[in-house]
């Protein structure tokens, strides 16, 4: 079970006040663990400023940037760690990346 699914299921059980079947039930402090997992997921989904840090490994990321007209855009982009540079595609070649996010995992079969 993915962490997001576990958190959602745990929250559903807490709001229903039925502990039976909750994935956190066997934890000594189930609410603390649920809270910590939920906060970890939320932090992972926050934009990271390029002023704060850059990705540590080469790969594709979700980026937010400012184009030559001063308009914000969101797209996916390649980060190359060896040259510490973003590869901005086609219409965003004269743009500047300001923030980035790690791509989420793809859905599992049947989702």
C-alpha positions in Angstrom: 0.0 0.0 0.0 1.4 3.4 -1.0 1.9 6.0 1.7 -0.8 8.3 0.3 -3.3 5.4 0.2 -2.4 4.5 3.8 -2.8 8.1 5.0 -6.2 8.5 3.2 -7.4 5.2 4.7 -6.2 6.2 8.1 -7.9 9.5 7.9 -11.1 7.9 6.8 -11.0 5.5 9.8 -10.3 8.4 12.2 -13.2 10.5 10.9 -15.5 7.4 11.1 -14.2 6.7 14.6 -13.8 3.0 13.6 -10.3 1.7 14.2 -11.0 -1.8 12.8 -9.2 -2.1 9.5 -7.1 1.0 9.9 -3.5 0.6 8.6 -2.2 2.5 11.6 -4.1 0.5 14.3 -1.1 -1.6 15.3 1.1 1.5 15.9 1.7 2.5 19.5 0.8 6.1 18.7 -1.4 5.8 15.6 -2.5 9.4 15.4 1.1 10.7 15.7 2.3 8.4 12.9 -0.7 9.3 10.7 0.1 13.0 11.3 3.8 12.6 10.5 3.0 10.6 7.3 0.5 13.2 6.2 2.9 16.1 6.8 5.7 14.3 4.9 3.4 13.9 1.9 2.3 17.5 2.0 5.9 18.8 2.2 6.9 16.5 -0.7 4.2 18.3 -2.8 5.4 21.8 -2.1 7.2 23.9 -4.7 11.0 24.1 -4.1 12.6 27.4 -5.0 15.8 27.2 -7.1 17.2 29.7 -4.7 16.8 27.2 -1.9 18.1 24.1 -3.7 18.3 22.3 -7.0 17.6 18.6 -7.7 20.5 16.3 -6.7 20.1 13.9 -9.7 19.5 14.2 -13.4 15.9 13.5 -14.4 12.5 15.0 -15.3 10.8 17.3 -12.9 7.7 19.6 -12.8 8.9 23.2 -13.1 7.4 26.6 -12.7 9.1 29.5 -14.5 8.8 33.0 -15.9 8.8 33.5 -19.7 10.2 36.4 -21.6 6.8 38.3 -21.2 6.9 37.9 -17.5 4.1 35.3 -17.4 4.4 32.2 -15.2 4.1 28.8 -16.7 4.2 25.2 -15.4 5.6 22.3 -17.5 7.8 19.3 -17.1 11.5 19.7 -17.8 14.8 17.9 -17.7 17.5 18.8 -15.1 21.0 17.8 -15.9 23.1 17.4 -12.8 26.4 17.1 -14.6 26.1 20.6 -16.0 23.7 21.9 -13.3 21.3 23.2 -15.9 17.6 22.9 -16.9 16.8 22.0 -20.5 13.8 24.2 -21.3 11.8 23.0 -24.3 10.6 24.8 -27.4 8.4 27.7 -26.4 10.2 28.2 -23.1 13.8 28.5 -24.3 14.1 32.1 -23.2 12.5 31.5 -19.8 13.8 31.1 -16.3 12.9 28.2 -14.0 12.0 29.6 -10.5 10.6 26.5 -8.7 10.5 22.7 -9.2 8.8 19.6 -7.9 9.6 15.9 -8.0 7.3 14.0 -10.5 4.8 11.9 -8.7 4.9 8.1 -9.2 2.7 6.9 -12.1 -0.6 5.2 -11.1 -0.6 1.5 -10.5 -2.3 -0.8 -13.0 -6.1 -0.6 -12.5 -6.1 2.9 -10.9 
